[in-house]
Amino acid sequence: MSSIYVHIPFCKSRCIYCDFYSTTFSDIKDRYIDAVLKELSMRMTTDFHSPDTIYIGGGTPSVLSVRQLSHLIDGITSLADCTHITEWTIECNPDDVTEELAAWLASAPVNRVSMGVQTFSDKRLQWLRRRHSSQQAKDAVRTLRIAGIKNISIDLMFGFPQQTIGEWLTDIDEAVSLKPEHISAYSLMYEEGTVLHRLLENGEVEEIDEELALEMYDRLIDRLAEAGYIQYEISNFSLPSFQSRHNSSYWHDVPYLGIGAAAHSYDRRRRWWNISDVKRYMAAVEAGQPETESEEIDDATHYNDIVTTALRTRDGILLSTLKPDFRDYILRQAEPHLQASRMTVEKGRLHLTRRGLFTSDDIMSDLIY
């Protein structure tokens, strides 16, 4: 198994919370796509030639025109054996979803659309500097449905300054009413280097109370369970059989190839990543020498990676896959959490209980080698 991720770094504007690499350059898209396809041809090896999933993320892939998207996808399918792909995802902004784009998506190899809705409060959308409105988000889902898209994922955020439980429950109910196959929900994070972090440092915003944020997460789990969604990862919920296969590959130690500026790759022995500068990226690829940094993965690093990824999932860690020394170590370190019912072992898998979800970062820290 393997996966391919393609990073499209273009955005019309930058949201205040975003710390992913992106750029507002708009006149280099065609050149960038050519560079991406050239890099893919250079990186294509036996390990990645026949991927199980492909994910086109960003940035905002939907700022590309249908012509540019067609060129990108035609190029990918000519370079990789796509006959075994079970999931091909593209990220879209709600305000980019037109009837033309939806019709093209329905006819393309893409079979899953992921949209960053974040909230159904227009006031908060404006504060986040999102380009879409609540109504546009709802219209986008309907437009995709009419075109025939049968697998839609939407992202939500909670924990906004001064947000109430009632407001959060309204967001959840609005999301559920659209009947997406998948919902991802994240607490608002104040990442260093973002506009949001500067607002926090300047005292212009105040983080929500931690207990309130935990209550919001608790209510999220209950509401989505009532609506038939399965929580298969700390922040991800799906209707039966609609788990994100691509993201699950990250959590289950599947090798992945990242193409594009700032994209990361992993093959269990090594990880490497491209330069986070779109112009330098293109120039380097065009010269036939992509700029990358890398690190070798030793046994301890591999174990730590498993702890911080697989433990996020409902399946947890299959203990038999760990080397004996690490298996003994993790069980020893997990003992206090097992005793406190924050973790459990079932069918040879060590995983978090619902109680453990609320302190998952602390638990993972205790298990790190």
N, C-alpha and C positions, 0 to 999 in steps of 0.2 A: 504494500500500500504506500501511496505517496500523494502529496497535494502540491498545487501550484498557486501562489498568491501573486497577483499583479497590482502594483501600487500606482494609482493615478493621483498625482499630488495637487491637482488644480482645484481651486475654490474661488467662487465669485467674491466671497468675503470670509473673514475668519471669526469663528464663534469665540466667546470670551473664555471658555473652559478648555479649548482644544490644545493638546500638546503633541499631536501627531504632526509629522512633517507635511507641510502643504505650502503652496505658493499661489499668488493671485495673478501670476503671469498668464496671459491668455493668447499670445501670438506664437507660441512654440509647441502647440499641441500636436500638430502633424509630425514635427521633427521628433518630439518625445515618443510618440507611438512607434515610429520607425526605430528609435533607439531601443525601446522595450523589446521589439521583435528581434532585433539584432542580438541583444543580450540573451534572449531566450534561446536563439539558435546556437549561441556560444556555450550556454550552460547546460543544454540538453544532454543528459547522460542516460544510461540504461535505467538508473534508479528513478528518474523522473519522467521518462519518455511516455509512460502510460499511466497518467495520474487518475486517482479515484475522484478527486474533487478539484475544482478551480474556483478561485474567489477573486473578483475584481473589486478592490476597495480603494479607500482614499483618506484624505481628499474627498473629491466628489466626482466619481466616474460619470455621473449623469450630466455633467456640464459639457461633455463631449457630444458632438453632433452624431446623428444616426450614421452618417457616412464614416466618421472617425471610429465609432464603435464597431461598425461592420468591418472596417479595415483591421482593427485590433483582433477581433474574434476570428476572422478568416485567417489572419496570420498565425494565431495560436493553433487553430485546428490543422493548419498545414505543417506545423512544426512538431506537434505532439500527437500521439495516438489517443484520441478522445473517445474511442469506442466503449471504454469501460467507465466513463464518468457517471457517477450516481447523483452528483449535485454540482451545479454551476451557478454561482451566486454573483449578483452585481448590486452594489450599493447605489441608492438613488436618493436625491433630495425630493421631498414631496412637490415642491414648486417646479421641478423639472419634468414631472410626469405628465406628458401630453398624450393625446390619442395616438399621435405618430410614434412616439417613443414606445408606448405600451404595445402597439401593434407590431413594431419591430421586435421587441423583447419576446413576444409570443411566438414569433417565427424563427427566432435565433436559438442556438443551443442552450442559452440561459434558461434555467428552470426554477430559479429562486430569486426574489427581490428583497433586499433589506433596506428599510427606510429609517432614518433618524427623525422620529417624530418628537421625542423628548418630553413634551407636555402639550396638553390641549388648552392651556391658558395663553391667550394672545399676549397678555401683559408680560408673562415670563418668557415667551418666545422672543419678544422684542428685547427684553433685558439680556437674553443669551446671544442676541444678534443673529438669530436664525432668520433665514430669508422667507420662510413660509408662515402661513397662518394656520390656525386650528382647522378651519374649513378646507384649506388646501390639502391638509393631511388626509382628511376624510374623503375628499374628492379623488385624491391620488389612489387610494385603496380601491375605490369604486371603479375608476378608470382601468386599473390593472385587472380587476376581476372581469369587467366587460370584455377586455381583450383576451381573456383566457388564462391569466396567470393564476396558478393554483397553490403556490407556496410563497407566502408573504410573511416577512418578519418585520416587527417594528421595535425601535428602541425607546425606552422611557427613562426619565431621570426623576429622582426624588431627593428630598433634603435641601430644597431651596431655602434661602434666608426667609424667615417669617412664614414658611409654608405650614399649613395646618393639616391634621389628619384628614379632615373632611375634604380639603382640596386634593389631597393625594388620592383618596378613594374615588373622587370624581374622575381623575385622570385614568385610574385603573379601569373604571366602568366604561369610560369612553373608548379605551383601547379594546376591551373585551367585546363591546358592541360591534366593532368592525370585523370581528371573527378572524383575526390573523392566525396563521398556523403556528407562529412563533413570537414570543415576546422576550426581549432582553431588558432588564431593569437595573440601573446603576445609581448608587448614591453620588450626588454631585461632589466632585473632587477638586481641590484647590491646588492644581499642579504648578510647581515652580516654573516661572517663565511665562505663564499665561496672564492675560488681562485680569482674570478672576483672582488670581493669586495677588496681583498688585493691589486690587481693590481691598482684599482682606488685610494686607499689610498696612494699607493707608487708613484702615478703620472705616472704610466706606460700606463694608458689608460685614456681617457677623455670621459665623458658622452656626448651623442649627444644633440644638442640644442633642447630645449623643443618644440619650435615652429615647428621645422623640424619633430620631432617625431609626433606631432599632425597632421601635413600635411600628413605624411605617413599613419596614421590611417584613415584620411579622404579619401585618395585615395584608401585605402583597401576597405572601405565600398562601394565606387562607383564601383570599378572594380568587386567585388564579386556580387554586385547587378546586374550588366550588364550580368554576367555569370549565373544568375538565383539562386544565393544563398540568403537565407533569414537570416538576422541578428536577432537571437532570444535571444542573450545575448551579453553583452559588447564585449566579445572576441570570440564569437562562431557563426558560420555561417553554414547553411546546405541547401541542396536541399530540396524541399518540402517533409514533412513527415519523414525526416531523422535527426531530432534533437536528441541529446544525451538524451535518457530517463533517464539514470542513473544520469548523472550530473544535469539534470533538477530536479531530486528529491531532491538534496541538496539545490537548489535555491527555492524550493516550499515547504519546511518544512516537507518533508517526512522522517520518521524514517529510520535510516540505522545502520547496524551492521558492524563494522570493525574488521577484523581478521588478525592477524599477528603482527610482531614487529612494533611498532609506529603507528598502525592503530587506528583510532578514531571511536567512536560510538555515537549515539544520538537517544533519544526516546521522545523528546519534554520536558520531565521532568528533564532529566539529560544528561550530556555528559561524556564519559569516554574514556581513551586512554591507550594503552599498552606501556610498557617500550621501549625506543628507543635503545635497545641493543639486538642484535639477540641471543647471547649466554645466557644472563640472561633470555630473553623471553622464549627460549626453555626449560631451566632448570626449570623455574617457572611453565610452562604449564605441563611439564612431572611430576612435583610433585603435580599436581592438584590444584595449587594456582597461577593463572596468576597474574603478577604484573601490577596493573593499578593505575591511578590517576583519580579523577572524580570531577565534580562540579554540584551542583544543579542549576536548571534554574528557576529563579523567573519570574514574569510577565514582569518586565522591561528588563531583559536579553533576554527573548523570543521576545519581541518587537524589541530590537536592532538587534537581529539575523535576523529577517524578513527584516529590513531596509537594512542590508548589504548583503543580499542574493537575496531576491525577486526583489529588486529595480535594480539589475543587468540585469534583464530579460526584454524582450519586453513586457511581460504581466504586469510587475510591481506588485504593492500591491493591492489586493482586499480589499478595505476599510471596507467592511462589516464584514470581519473576525477579525478586530481589536476590542478590547474592547473600549467602548465609550470614556473614558478618553484619550486613546492613539490615537484614531481616531481624536479627537479634536486637540490633540497636534501636530500630524503630519501635519494636514492641516494648522495649524497656522504657523508652522515652514517652511512649503513648500511655503507659500504665496509669498515671494520675488522671488522664482524660477518660480512659476506659472506666475507671472507678467512679468518676463523676458523671458518667453517662453522656459525655460530650463526644465520645467516639464509641464504635462498636466493631466487632469482627464477625462477619457473616459470610459463609461459603468461601472462606479463605481470603476475603477482602476486608481491608481496614478502611473504614470510612467515617465521616462525620455524622453525628445525629443532628436532629433539628436544633437541639440546644447548642451543639458545637458550631453550627453555622454562624452564630452571632459573635463568636470569638475565633473565627477560622485563622486570621492572621497570626494571632498569638499561638495557636496550636501548631501551625506550620513552623513558626519560629522555634518552638520547642523540639520539633522533629528534625530540623536541619542538622546535618552532620558537621 
